[in-house]
Amino acid sequence: MTSILESVYYHPNRPYSQNELNNMRASLYSNIRLGNKMANHQRCGHIYLTKHNGRKEKEMCQKNADDVGKCSVCWKISKTPKNLQDKARKLSQEYRDTFKQNPTYLSYQKVDLESSYYKWLYNEFN
């Protein structure tokens, strides 16, 4: 199985409208069942959207905090094959730098980054 971490980025061959990019993003959120709660772990600095109605989202709502439990990104990096862990760290760093503040303007690169990040975090090596 080829990992999303090994995939090559292809530049778009046409411009995308904000509506198209928002639709691509909405499709990603729906397919992976992402909620609207952003976990923000202070110790490691990782951020990620939790699964809608997932254990972590419920715990965040109960405690009214965004730093609960163990970091899913740290756990996922530890479960990623050794030869891909540096790529996983780079992906999580790039995601954090890009999405720390929810962007008002989307680009194809941002949507692709977000898609790769969540596909790796929630779908790979399970």
N, CA and C atoms as a LAMMPS dump frame, in Angstrom:
ITEM: TIMESTEP
0
ITEM: NUMBER OF ATOMS
378
ITEM: BOX BOUNDS ff ff ff
-5.0000000000000000e+02 5.0000000000000000e+02
-5.0000000000000000e+02 5.0000000000000000e+02
-5.0000000000000000e+02 5.0000000000000000e+02
ITEM: ATOMS id mol type element x y z
1 1 1 N 0.837 -1.183 0
2 1 2 C 0 0 0
3 1 3 C 0.883 1.248 0
4 2 1 N 0.587 2.184 -0.872
5 2 2 C 1.316 3.442 -0.94
6 2 3 C 0.682 4.441 0.018
7 3 1 N 1.529 5.127 0.738
8 3 2 C 1.065 6.108 1.706
9 3 3 C 0.806 7.454 1.048
10 4 1 N -0.127 8.193 1.612
11 4 2 C -0.371 9.561 1.155
12 4 3 C 0.882 10.409 1.365
13 5 1 N 1.721 10.009 2.311
14 5 2 C 2.964 10.73 2.585
15 5 3 C 3.967 10.586 1.452
16 6 1 N 3.814 9.573 0.638
17 6 2 C 4.712 9.337 -0.491
18 6 3 C 4.183 9.908 -1.802
19 7 1 N 2.988 10.443 -1.793
20 7 2 C 2.401 10.938 -3.031
21 7 3 C 3.082 12.232 -3.47
22 8 1 N 3.038 12.474 -4.751
23 8 2 C 3.64 13.653 -5.353
24 8 3 C 2.552 14.688 -5.553
25 9 1 N 2.865 15.935 -5.236
26 9 2 C 1.912 17.019 -5.433
27 9 3 C 1.903 17.424 -6.897
28 10 1 N 0.725 17.499 -7.471
29 10 2 C 0.568 17.959 -8.852
30 10 3 C -0.112 19.324 -8.831
31 11 1 N 0.511 20.283 -9.475
32 11 2 C -0.079 21.611 -9.565
33 11 3 C -1.364 21.529 -10.381
34 12 1 N -2.354 22.315 -9.997
35 12 2 C -3.61 22.278 -10.764
36 12 3 C -3.387 22.797 -12.174
37 13 1 N -4.131 22.236 -13.094
38 13 2 C -3.982 22.649 -14.488
39 13 3 C -5.011 23.708 -14.887
40 14 1 N -5.766 24.166 -13.904
41 14 2 C -6.741 25.229 -14.158
42 14 3 C -7.006 25.961 -12.844
43 15 1 N -7.547 27.143 -12.926
44 15 2 C -7.882 27.856 -11.689
45 15 3 C -9.144 27.265 -11.049
46 16 1 N -9.226 27.352 -9.742
47 16 2 C -10.389 26.882 -8.997
48 16 3 C -11.047 28.061 -8.309
49 17 1 N -12.363 28.114 -8.363
50 17 2 C -13.089 29.183 -7.683
51 17 3 C -13.175 28.871 -6.184
52 18 1 N -13.475 29.883 -5.396
53 18 2 C -13.645 29.68 -3.955
54 18 3 C -14.804 28.719 -3.672
55 19 1 N -15.833 28.77 -4.507
56 19 2 C -16.95 27.831 -4.325
57 19 3 C -16.503 26.392 -4.546
58 20 1 N -15.718 26.159 -5.589
59 20 2 C -15.215 24.807 -5.852
60 20 3 C -14.336 24.325 -4.7
61 21 1 N -13.463 25.19 -4.229
62 21 2 C -12.566 24.818 -3.135
63 21 3 C -13.347 24.562 -1.848
64 22 1 N -14.355 25.38 -1.585
65 22 2 C -15.202 25.146 -0.408
66 22 3 C -15.974 23.841 -0.529
67 23 1 N -16.422 23.505 -1.737
68 23 2 C -17.11 22.227 -1.953
69 23 3 C -16.163 21.047 -1.753
70 24 1 N -14.917 21.18 -2.232
71 24 2 C -13.928 20.116 -2.032
72 24 3 C -13.664 19.923 -0.529
73 25 1 N -13.568 21.021 0.17
74 25 2 C -13.322 20.977 1.615
75 25 3 C -14.515 20.362 2.347
76 26 1 N -15.716 20.753 1.968
77 26 2 C -16.927 20.201 2.593
78 26 3 C -17.02 18.695 2.341
79 27 1 N -16.648 18.26 1.157
80 27 2 C -16.66 16.833 0.827
81 27 3 C -15.664 16.075 1.706
82 28 1 N -14.488 16.642 1.9
83 28 2 C -13.493 16.026 2.78
84 28 3 C -14.049 15.901 4.198
85 29 1 N -14.62 16.969 4.717
86 29 2 C -15.16 16.969 6.08
87 29 3 C -16.261 15.923 6.224
88 30 1 N -17.091 15.813 5.2
89 30 2 C -18.186 14.84 5.235
90 30 3 C -17.667 13.407 5.162
91 31 1 N -16.738 13.147 4.247
92 31 2 C -16.218 11.79 4.058
93 31 3 C -15.461 11.285 5.283
94 32 1 N -14.713 12.165 5.929
95 32 2 C -13.926 11.745 7.089
96 32 3 C -14.703 11.971 8.386
97 33 1 N -15.848 12.645 8.284
98 33 2 C -16.704 12.945 9.443
99 33 3 C -16.007 13.878 10.441
100 34 1 N -15.374 14.924 9.908
101 34 2 C -14.709 15.889 10.766
102 34 3 C -15.738 16.801 11.411
103 35 1 N -15.515 17.09 12.675
104 35 2 C -16.377 18.015 13.396
105 35 3 C -15.831 19.427 13.295
106 36 1 N -16.296 20.293 14.179
107 36 2 C -15.81 21.673 14.151
108 36 3 C -14.978 22.016 15.382
109 37 1 N -14.637 21.021 16.192
110 37 2 C -13.801 21.233 17.372
111 37 3 C -12.34 21.005 17.014
112 38 1 N -11.524 22.028 17.22
113 38 2 C -10.094 21.952 16.918
114 38 3 C -9.346 21.622 18.206
115 39 1 N -8.695 20.473 18.222
116 39 2 C -7.828 20.113 19.345
117 39 3 C -6.516 20.858 19.174
118 40 1 N -6.014 21.4 20.27
119 40 2 C -4.779 22.179 20.243
120 40 3 C -3.94 21.752 21.436
121 41 1 N -2.955 20.91 21.204
122 41 2 C -2.135 20.378 22.284
123 41 3 C -0.936 21.292 22.514
124 42 1 N -0.911 21.907 23.678
125 42 2 C 0.122 22.886 24.013
126 42 3 C 1.512 22.267 24.109
127 43 1 N 1.602 21.074 24.651
128 43 2 C 2.908 20.445 24.883
129 43 3 C 3.665 20.184 23.587
130 44 1 N 2.969 19.657 22.586
131 44 2 C 3.626 19.304 21.321
132 44 3 C 3.335 20.309 20.21
133 45 1 N 2.287 21.114 20.364
134 45 2 C 1.945 22.116 19.364
135 45 3 C 1.075 21.628 18.225
136 46 1 N 0.659 20.369 18.234
137 46 2 C -0.163 19.849 17.143
138 46 3 C -1.605 20.333 17.256
139 47 1 N -2.206 20.55 16.102
140 47 2 C -3.624 20.906 16.03
141 47 3 C -4.307 19.987 15.029
142 48 1 N -5.59 19.725 15.256
143 48 2 C -6.373 18.915 14.326
144 48 3 C -7.841 19.001 14.685
145 49 1 N -8.689 18.838 13.676
146 49 2 C -10.125 18.761 13.903
147 49 3 C -10.459 17.352 14.368
148 50 1 N -11.32 17.272 15.361
149 50 2 C -11.726 15.973 15.879
150 50 3 C -12.854 15.4 15.024
151 51 1 N -13.081 14.113 15.191
152 51 2 C -14.195 13.459 14.499
153 51 3 C -15.514 13.938 15.107
154 52 1 N -16.5 14.166 14.257
155 52 2 C -17.83 14.585 14.712
156 52 3 C -18.433 13.49 15.599
157 53 1 N -18.852 13.864 16.786
158 53 2 C -19.417 12.95 17.789
159 53 3 C -18.42 11.89 18.25
160 54 1 N -17.143 12.156 18.079
161 54 2 C -16.118 11.23 18.535
162 54 3 C -15.843 11.407 20.024
163 55 1 N -15.071 10.486 20.586
164 55 2 C -14.748 10.513 22.007
165 55 3 C -14.041 11.807 22.39
166 56 1 N -13.07 12.222 21.59
167 56 2 C -12.298 13.424 21.914
168 56 3 C -13.174 14.669 21.83
169 57 1 N -14.039 14.752 20.829
170 57 2 C -14.927 15.902 20.711
171 57 3 C -15.853 15.989 21.921
172 58 1 N -16.391 14.876 22.349
173 58 2 C -17.28 14.872 23.514
174 58 3 C -16.537 15.285 24.777
175 59 1 N -15.306 14.791 24.929
176 59 2 C -14.504 15.14 26.094
177 59 3 C -14.162 16.633 26.086
178 60 1 N -13.88 17.178 24.915
179 60 2 C -13.583 18.613 24.809
180 60 3 C -14.797 19.446 25.202
181 61 1 N -15.992 19.011 24.805
182 61 2 C -17.216 19.731 25.152
183 61 3 C -17.485 19.655 26.656
184 62 1 N -17.284 18.484 27.239
185 62 2 C -17.523 18.317 28.672
186 62 3 C -16.578 19.164 29.506
187 63 1 N -15.308 19.201 29.127
188 63 2 C -14.298 19.929 29.899
189 63 3 C -14.137 21.376 29.445
190 64 1 N -14.815 21.738 28.358
191 64 2 C -14.715 23.079 27.789
192 64 3 C -13.249 23.482 27.602
193 65 1 N -12.484 22.588 26.997
194 65 2 C -11.059 22.815 26.758
195 65 3 C -10.678 22.231 25.409
196 66 1 N -9.614 22.754 24.825
197 66 2 C -9.171 22.237 23.531
198 66 3 C -7.899 21.39 23.637
199 67 1 N -7.431 21.135 24.861
200 67 2 C -6.24 20.309 25.083
201 67 3 C -6.597 19.194 26.058
202 68 1 N -7.272 18.175 25.553
203 68 2 C -7.685 17.058 26.406
204 68 3 C -7.067 15.764 25.891
205 69 1 N -6.782 14.869 26.786
206 69 2 C -6.277 13.56 26.408
207 69 3 C -4.926 13.627 25.721
208 70 1 N -4.58 12.519 25.11
209 70 2 C -3.307 12.434 24.401
210 70 3 C -3.477 12.965 22.987
211 71 1 N -2.381 13.4 22.418
212 71 2 C -2.391 13.977 21.074
213 71 3 C -2.501 12.873 20.025
214 72 1 N -3.52 12.949 19.204
215 72 2 C -3.715 11.959 18.142
216 72 3 C -2.63 12.037 17.077
217 73 1 N -2.094 13.223 16.838
218 73 2 C -1.04 13.375 15.827
219 73 3 C 0.243 12.7 16.312
220 74 1 N 0.614 12.928 17.578
221 74 2 C 1.807 12.262 18.136
222 74 3 C 1.638 10.745 18.073
223 75 1 N 0.442 10.266 18.425
224 75 2 C 0.176 8.832 18.387
225 75 3 C 0.301 8.313 16.959
226 76 1 N -0.27 9.055 15.994
227 76 2 C -0.245 8.627 14.601
228 76 3 C 1.182 8.616 14.055
229 77 1 N 1.982 9.601 14.421
230 77 2 C 3.377 9.621 13.983
231 77 3 C 4.102 8.399 14.515
232 78 1 N 3.816 8.017 15.756
233 78 2 C 4.481 6.839 16.331
234 78 3 C 4.058 5.546 15.635
235 79 1 N 2.872 5.514 15.056
236 79 2 C 2.379 4.327 14.35
237 79 3 C 2.728 4.338 12.862
238 80 1 N 3.257 5.448 12.374
239 80 2 C 3.666 5.57 10.982
240 80 3 C 5 4.839 10.806
241 81 1 N 5.192 4.133 9.695
242 81 2 C 6.478 3.453 9.471
243 81 3 C 7.652 4.419 9.631
244 82 1 N 8.73 3.914 10.184
245 82 2 C 9.909 4.738 10.502
246 82 3 C 10.4 5.553 9.312
247 83 1 N 10.385 4.963 8.118
248 83 2 C 10.905 5.669 6.946
249 83 3 C 10.012 6.831 6.505
250 84 1 N 8.799 6.933 7.058
251 84 2 C 7.88 8.013 6.684
252 84 3 C 7.629 9.008 7.818
253 85 1 N 8.218 8.772 8.983
254 85 2 C 7.931 9.63 10.128
255 85 3 C 8.379 11.075 9.927
256 86 1 N 9.509 11.296 9.276
257 86 2 C 9.94 12.678 9.018
258 86 3 C 8.958 13.4 8.1
259 87 1 N 8.434 12.691 7.108
260 87 2 C 7.433 13.288 6.212
261 87 3 C 6.149 13.597 6.978
262 88 1 N 5.784 12.723 7.902
263 88 2 C 4.585 12.951 8.714
264 88 3 C 4.762 14.175 9.613
265 89 1 N 5.944 14.313 10.202
266 89 2 C 6.223 15.492 11.042
267 89 3 C 6.174 16.772 10.208
268 90 1 N 6.739 16.708 9.012
269 90 2 C 6.733 17.876 8.126
270 90 3 C 5.303 18.235 7.714
271 91 1 N 4.493 17.237 7.4
272 91 2 C 3.094 17.461 7.031
273 91 3 C 2.339 18.11 8.183
274 92 1 N 2.523 17.604 9.401
275 92 2 C 1.807 18.169 10.551
276 92 3 C 2.277 19.595 10.845
277 93 1 N 3.558 19.879 10.657
278 93 2 C 4.092 21.232 10.859
279 93 3 C 3.512 22.193 9.818
280 94 1 N 3.485 21.755 8.571
281 94 2 C 2.948 22.596 7.5
282 94 3 C 1.457 22.863 7.718
283 95 1 N 0.737 21.821 8.152
284 95 2 C -0.693 22.007 8.441
285 95 3 C -0.874 23.023 9.567
286 96 1 N -0.113 22.883 10.643
287 96 2 C -0.224 23.799 11.782
288 96 3 C 0.077 25.23 11.342
289 97 1 N 1.129 25.425 10.573
290 97 2 C 1.492 26.767 10.125
291 97 3 C 0.413 27.385 9.241
292 98 1 N -0.234 26.563 8.427
293 98 2 C -1.232 27.06 7.475
294 98 3 C -2.613 27.244 8.109
295 99 1 N -3.002 26.347 9.022
296 99 2 C -4.375 26.33 9.519
297 99 3 C -4.517 26.714 10.993
298 100 1 N -3.469 27.276 11.582
299 100 2 C -3.588 27.716 12.976
300 100 3 C -4.738 28.712 13.1
301 101 1 N -4.827 29.609 12.139
302 101 2 C -5.981 30.497 12.002
303 101 3 C -6.75 30.012 10.78
304 102 1 N -8.042 29.831 10.915
305 102 2 C -8.844 29.34 9.795
306 102 3 C -8.719 30.334 8.631
307 103 1 N -8.206 29.877 7.478
308 103 2 C -7.979 30.819 6.374
309 103 3 C -9.295 31.347 5.793
310 104 1 N -9.297 32.634 5.479
311 104 2 C -10.483 33.229 4.859
312 104 3 C -10.455 33.027 3.349
313 105 1 N -9.25 32.912 2.803
314 105 2 C -9.096 32.688 1.376
315 105 3 C -8.456 31.321 1.169
316 106 1 N -9.115 30.485 0.379
317 106 2 C -8.596 29.147 0.109
318 106 3 C -7.821 29.133 -1.2
319 107 1 N -6.87 28.235 -1.255
320 107 2 C -6.165 27.961 -2.501
321 107 3 C -6.192 26.448 -2.697
322 108 1 N -5.905 26.035 -3.907
323 108 2 C -5.866 24.604 -4.189
324 108 3 C -4.827 23.927 -3.303
325 109 1 N -3.692 24.573 -3.089
326 109 2 C -2.623 24.008 -2.271
327 109 3 C -3.072 23.807 -0.829
328 110 1 N -3.82 24.766 -0.289
329 110 2 C -4.307 24.652 1.091
330 110 3 C -5.297 23.498 1.226
331 111 1 N -6.202 23.371 0.279
332 111 2 C -7.198 22.291 0.333
333 111 3 C -6.506 20.942 0.166
334 112 1 N -5.512 20.875 -0.715
335 112 2 C -4.762 19.638 -0.9
336 112 3 C -3.984 19.273 0.371
337 113 1 N -3.373 20.261 1.005
338 113 2 C -2.65 20.043 2.261
339 113 3 C -3.587 19.515 3.341
340 114 1 N -4.733 20.148 3.476
341 114 2 C -5.705 19.727 4.489
342 114 3 C -6.213 18.315 4.21
343 115 1 N -6.471 18.022 2.963
344 115 2 C -6.933 16.695 2.566
345 115 3 C -5.881 15.634 2.88
346 116 1 N -4.65 15.903 2.509
347 116 2 C -3.559 14.952 2.776
348 116 3 C -3.397 14.723 4.271
349 117 1 N -3.45 15.801 5.039
350 117 2 C -3.266 15.718 6.487
351 117 3 C -4.329 14.827 7.143
352 118 1 N -5.587 15.075 6.824
353 118 2 C -6.654 14.304 7.477
354 118 3 C -6.76 12.88 6.943
355 119 1 N -6.433 12.673 5.685
356 119 2 C -6.409 11.298 5.172
357 119 3 C -5.313 10.501 5.867
358 120 1 N -4.165 11.129 6.076
359 120 2 C -3.089 10.458 6.808
360 120 3 C -3.498 10.228 8.262
361 121 1 N -4.037 11.252 8.902
362 121 2 C -4.346 11.165 10.332
363 121 3 C -5.443 10.154 10.638
364 122 1 N -6.487 10.131 9.83
365 122 2 C -7.634 9.29 10.173
366 122 3 C -7.806 8.035 9.333
367 123 1 N -7.144 7.927 8.193
368 123 2 C -7.408 6.766 7.332
369 123 3 C -6.224 5.823 7.14
370 124 1 N -4.998 6.302 7.32
371 124 2 C -3.845 5.45 7.015
372 124 3 C -3.354 4.66 8.23
373 125 1 N -2.823 3.489 7.953
374 125 2 C -2.155 2.631 8.949
375 125 3 C -3.07 2.289 10.12
376 126 1 N -4.355 2.143 9.869
377 126 2 C -5.296 1.783 10.95
378 126 3 C -5.393 0.295 11.109
